[in-house]
Amino acid sequence: MGQEEATQINQQLPLVSDPEANRYINLLGDQIASKTSRADLDWRFYIVDSKEVNAFAVPGGFIYVNRGLIERTDRMDELAGVLGHEIGHVVLRHTVKQMEKMQGANIGVTLACVLTNVCNSQVAQAGINIAGTAVFAKFSRADEAQADQQAVKNTIAAGIDPHGVVTMFEKLIAERKRNPDALSSFFATHPGEEDRIAAVQAEINRYSASSLRGLTTNTTNYNNFKGRIRSLPPPRQ
């Protein structure tokens, strides 16, 4: 299912083609995914060339992270937290339930609407039910909470500091307070407010201080990756 949908999705989404940027996101993603119970999947990680802040996962291990979200990360552990969360949705089979909702629909175009603003000015031409799109992309609060727990578990298993999950949430919520419209897409598809931060911190607190000591927060490779992303032409969507 995932392979078929990813092929369709990749025809519709504007994807970053830069080899070095793609190499890094896949190395980091594989570092995390390889420590999960679904290390057997052929995981693929894509950067969507959109200024919108969002990320999404498709069954079978296909993860899409928007450039707008990457640009808001300041450290490797924050990007790893995003990837760990989306990987969690796949491992827990939340994404299978989402795809089953959309059987018979044009998932490639629908996901393009969810992850970018391409449908904002083309609703009539696309002929897509945007309200239905939001329902498709929105996991339940229970699913989101489980994926947050997985993000903590997955990053720690990969040797990465899980506090990046917390700081990323704090950053996005603070930005939404300053400019609500900027993150409307993300919060439409990732329900939950400040209570998610407290829940993630409580999950981290379940681990001993010794098991958290020495975990990686940032790397030179991440800094080079961010520089690479910044050097690309501005996204059109």
C-alpha positions as CSV (number, residue, x, y, z in Angstrom):
1,M,0.0,0.0,0.0
2,G,2.7,2.5,1.0
3,Q,4.8,1.9,-2.1
4,E,1.9,2.6,-4.4
5,E,0.8,5.7,-2.5
6,A,4.4,7.1,-2.2
7,T,4.7,6.8,-6.0
8,Q,1.6,8.8,-6.5
9,I,2.5,11.3,-3.7
10,N,6.0,11.9,-5.2
11,Q,4.4,12.9,-8.5
12,Q,2.3,15.6,-6.8
13,L,4.6,17.0,-4.1
14,P,7.4,19.5,-4.8
15,L,10.4,17.6,-3.4
16,V,13.9,18.9,-2.8
17,S,16.2,17.2,-5.2
18,D,19.6,18.3,-3.6
19,P,21.6,15.1,-3.2
20,E,23.5,16.2,-0.1
21,A,20.4,17.4,1.7
22,N,18.6,14.2,0.9
23,R,21.5,12.1,1.9
24,Y,21.6,13.7,5.3
25,I,17.9,13.4,6.1
26,N,18.0,9.7,5.1
27,L,21.1,9.0,7.2
28,L,19.5,10.6,10.2
29,G,16.1,9.0,9.6
30,D,17.7,5.5,9.2
31,Q,19.7,6.0,12.4
32,I,16.4,6.3,14.2
33,A,14.3,3.9,12.3
34,S,16.9,1.1,12.5
35,K,16.4,1.0,16.3
36,T,12.7,0.4,16.1
37,S,10.7,-2.8,15.8
38,R,10.3,-2.1,12.1
39,A,13.9,-1.9,11.1
40,D,13.0,-4.3,8.3
41,L,11.1,-1.6,6.3
42,D,12.8,0.1,3.4
43,W,12.6,3.5,5.1
44,R,12.6,6.6,2.8
45,F,12.8,10.2,3.9
46,Y,11.8,13.2,1.7
47,I,12.1,16.9,2.1
48,V,9.0,18.7,0.7
49,D,10.0,22.0,-0.9
50,S,7.4,24.1,0.9
51,K,7.6,26.9,3.4
52,E,4.5,25.5,5.2
53,V,5.4,23.9,8.6
54,N,4.3,20.2,8.5
55,A,5.4,16.6,8.3
56,F,3.6,13.4,7.4
57,A,4.2,9.6,7.2
58,V,2.9,7.0,4.8
59,P,2.6,3.2,5.5
60,G,5.7,1.2,4.6
61,G,8.2,3.8,6.0
62,F,7.8,6.9,3.8
63,I,8.3,10.1,5.7
64,Y,7.8,13.6,4.4
65,V,9.2,16.6,6.2
66,N,8.5,20.1,4.9
67,R,11.4,22.5,4.4
68,G,9.5,25.1,6.5
69,L,9.6,22.7,9.5
70,I,13.3,21.9,9.0
71,E,14.2,25.6,8.8
72,R,12.6,26.1,12.3
73,T,14.9,23.5,13.9
74,D,18.1,24.8,15.5
75,R,19.7,21.5,16.5
76,M,19.9,18.0,15.3
77,D,17.9,16.6,18.2
78,E,14.9,18.8,17.3
79,L,14.9,17.4,13.7
80,A,15.4,13.9,15.1
81,G,12.4,14.4,17.4
82,V,10.2,15.2,14.4
83,L,11.4,12.2,12.5
84,G,11.1,10.0,15.6
85,H,7.4,11.1,15.9
86,E,6.6,10.4,12.3
87,I,8.4,7.0,12.4
88,G,6.3,6.3,15.5
89,H,3.1,6.7,13.5
90,V,4.3,4.1,11.0
91,V,5.5,1.6,13.6
92,L,2.2,1.9,15.5
93,R,0.3,1.5,12.2
94,H,-1.6,4.8,12.6
95,T,-0.8,5.6,9.0
96,V,-2.5,2.4,7.7
97,K,-5.7,3.6,9.3
98,Q,-5.3,7.0,7.6
99,M,-4.8,5.4,4.2
100,E,-7.8,3.2,4.7
101,K,-10.0,6.3,5.1
102,M,-8.8,7.5,1.7
103,Q,-9.4,4.4,-0.4
104,G,-10.3,5.4,-3.9
105,A,-9.2,9.0,-3.4
106,N,-6.3,10.8,-5.1
107,I,-4.0,10.6,-2.1
108,G,-1.1,12.2,-4.0
109,V,-3.1,15.4,-4.6
110,T,-4.7,15.2,-1.2
111,L,-1.4,15.0,0.6
112,A,-0.1,17.9,-1.5
113,C,-3.0,20.0,-0.2
114,V,-2.2,19.0,3.4
115,L,1.6,19.6,3.3
116,T,1.7,22.7,1.1
117,N,-0.5,25.7,0.3
118,V,-0.9,24.5,-3.3
119,C,-4.7,24.2,-2.9
120,N,-5.2,27.6,-1.3
121,S,-5.4,29.2,-4.7
122,Q,-6.4,26.2,-6.7
123,V,-9.4,24.8,-4.8
124,A,-11.7,25.1,-7.8
125,Q,-9.3,23.6,-10.2
126,A,-8.2,20.8,-7.9
127,G,-11.8,19.9,-7.1
128,I,-10.8,18.5,-3.7
129,N,-12.8,18.6,-0.5
130,I,-10.3,20.5,1.7
131,A,-12.4,19.7,4.8
132,G,-12.1,16.1,4.0
133,T,-8.4,16.5,3.5
134,A,-8.0,17.9,7.0
135,V,-9.9,14.9,8.5
136,F,-7.7,12.5,6.6
137,A,-4.4,14.0,7.8
138,K,-5.5,14.5,11.4
139,F,-4.5,11.8,13.8
140,S,-6.5,11.4,17.0
141,R,-5.1,12.8,20.2
142,A,-4.4,9.3,21.4
143,D,-2.4,8.5,18.3
144,E,-0.5,11.8,18.6
145,A,0.3,11.0,22.3
146,Q,1.5,7.5,21.4
147,A,3.7,8.9,18.6
148,D,5.2,11.4,21.0
149,Q,6.1,8.6,23.4
150,Q,7.6,6.8,20.4
151,A,9.6,9.9,19.5
152,V,11.2,9.9,23.0
153,K,11.9,6.1,22.9
154,N,13.2,6.2,19.3
155,T,15.6,9.1,19.8
156,I,17.0,7.7,23.0
157,A,17.5,4.3,21.3
158,A,19.4,6.1,18.5
159,G,21.7,7.9,21.0
160,I,20.0,11.2,20.5
161,D,18.8,13.6,23.3
162,P,15.0,13.4,23.5
163,H,14.7,17.0,24.8
164,G,14.6,18.1,21.2
165,V,11.0,16.9,21.1
166,V,10.2,19.3,23.9
167,T,12.1,22.3,22.6
168,M,10.6,21.9,19.1
169,F,7.0,21.9,20.5
170,E,7.9,25.0,22.6
171,K,9.2,26.7,19.6
172,L,6.2,26.0,17.4
173,I,3.7,27.0,20.1
174,A,5.6,30.2,20.8
175,E,5.5,31.1,17.1
176,R,1.8,30.3,16.8
177,K,1.2,32.8,19.6
178,R,3.1,35.5,17.6
179,N,1.7,34.6,14.2
180,P,-1.3,32.1,14.3
181,D,-1.6,31.9,10.5
182,A,2.0,30.8,10.0
183,L,1.4,27.4,11.6
184,S,-2.2,26.8,11.0
185,S,-1.5,23.8,8.7
186,F,0.7,22.1,11.3
187,F,-1.7,22.4,14.2
188,A,-4.6,21.4,12.0
189,T,-2.9,18.1,11.4
190,H,-1.1,17.7,14.7
191,P,-3.8,18.2,17.4
192,G,-2.9,19.2,20.9
193,E,-1.6,22.1,22.8
194,E,0.8,22.8,25.7
195,D,-0.4,19.6,27.4
196,R,1.7,17.6,24.9
197,I,4.9,19.3,26.2
198,A,4.1,18.2,29.7
199,A,3.3,14.7,28.6
200,V,6.6,14.4,26.6
201,Q,8.6,15.7,29.5
202,A,6.9,13.2,31.8
203,E,7.8,10.5,29.4
204,I,11.5,11.6,29.4
205,N,11.4,11.7,33.2
206,R,10.7,8.0,33.2
207,Y,14.2,7.4,32.1
208,S,17.1,7.4,34.5
209,A,19.6,10.3,34.5
210,S,22.4,7.9,33.6
211,S,20.6,6.6,30.5
212,L,20.1,10.2,29.3
213,R,23.7,11.3,30.0
214,G,25.9,11.8,27.0
215,L,23.1,11.7,24.3
216,T,23.8,13.8,21.2
217,T,22.1,17.2,20.8
218,N,23.8,18.5,17.8
219,T,26.4,17.6,15.1
220,T,28.6,19.3,12.5
221,N,26.8,17.3,9.8
222,Y,23.4,18.8,11.0
223,N,24.9,22.3,10.8
224,N,26.2,21.7,7.3
225,F,22.7,20.3,6.3
226,K,21.0,23.4,7.6
227,G,23.4,25.5,5.6
228,R,22.6,23.5,2.6
229,I,18.9,24.0,3.1
230,R,19.3,27.7,3.5
231,S,21.3,27.9,0.3
232,L,18.6,26.5,-1.9
233,P,16.3,28.7,-3.9
234,P,13.2,29.8,-1.9
235,P,10.3,27.3,-2.1
236,R,7.5,28.3,-4.5
237,Q,4.7,26.9,-2.2
